[in-house]
């Protein structure tokens, strides 16, 4: 039997029969592979990774910035003002009124305002102590000290430019006002030059009154240049800087310098120490600059050059024409008041915070954002995805943080800075998306000829 099978095999076959030989035609089509990733899958993954990176960078970056800056000083000041108003109302209550419901409301509100004020001051003191401690740490080595000094100098330069820019804007607005006044002067000369007008008991022709106005305009212009020109502003800046000399040491001595005795002092927790130390200097600056301002624009007690000019125009022009001059005048004074506020309040506070070392700690928010974005990009699948995510998400997130830092240095209020920072991030996202789309098209264009060449070769 065996021989018969062997004979049959030798007759009809030239090799041994193999198992599964019927499947030999399909053998090359069977292999293991990972699921195919489509372009849509890759885009979805990149978008998810990018959103995670951007969110993390913004949350951590702005979170660190918020922790470093403490609570808004403007909000603290409003609570202090409310506290002062309530104290005055309570003090004015008569003996009979002290038992009324309204008196109870005032006393209750005053108590809450006092507690809120103490809490806010404590938080801001903690922020100050953090700045001082971090500054002392940065001064431990020469490289870190130079970095801290450089960052502080940059922040201060931006702030100073903002103040000078504020007065430049006011100066330009006053020049526009003078143009409006000039057009009105020409009209008066053409139509009513010889008209006799009596103002405050003094009688002159319209033409003569215009000469009076001309002299007062010259006085006002000279006063502006003397008090709000670049040299005058710089001189006040130097005086302010001098008043802050040794501020860090004074705050340190009242707090950590003698912890054994100072921790029992309630004022350390209830009073914003840097502001209390510099209260006299800030008050002096405000009085000085506002006195200069009143020489030009006047106040409720005494008229300034501009008030006197406008009083003459009121008698020389019809109401509709005078209103044009009034709008120009109000606009100019508004710009001047904004510049005065920047110098005497916001810039003073910024210099105080910079003196205590706020700039390096604020800059930590940018470092945190950079580290977060860098760490997130390590999770990208390849260099192409890394570039794409950076353009569309990483850079916009860092842009938002950087914009916030810049706006803070240029004395923009917190709410406005947050809105503008968000807009900056969104705009950079749009730009980054367009750049990435262009980059992808360029890559595709380069790959197409190579693909065709490879196909022909095969």
Secondary structure, 3 states (H helix, E strand, C coil): CHHHHHHHHHHHCCCCCCCCHHHHHHHHHCCCCCCCCCHHHHHHHHHHHHHHHHHHHHHHHHHHHHHHHCCCHHHHHHHHHHHHHHHHHHHHCCCCHHHCHHHHHHHHHHHHHHHHHHHHHHHHHHHHHHHHHHHHHHCCCHHHHHHHHHHHHHHHHHHHHHHHHHHHHHHHHHHHHHHHHHHHHHHHHHHHCCCEEEECCEEEEHHHHHHHHHHHHHHHHHHHHHHHCHHHHHHHHHHHHHHCCCHHHHHHHCCHHHHHHHCCCHHHHHCCHHHHHCHHHHHHHHHHHHHHHHHHHCCCCCCCHHHHHHHHHHHHCCHHHHHHHHHHHHHHHHHHHHHHHHHHHHHHHHHHHHHCCHHHHHHHHHHHHHHHHHHHHCCCCCHHHHHHHHHHHHHHHHHHHHHHHHHHHCCCCHHHHHHHHHHHHHHHHHHHHHHHHHHHHHHHHHHHHHHHHHHHHC
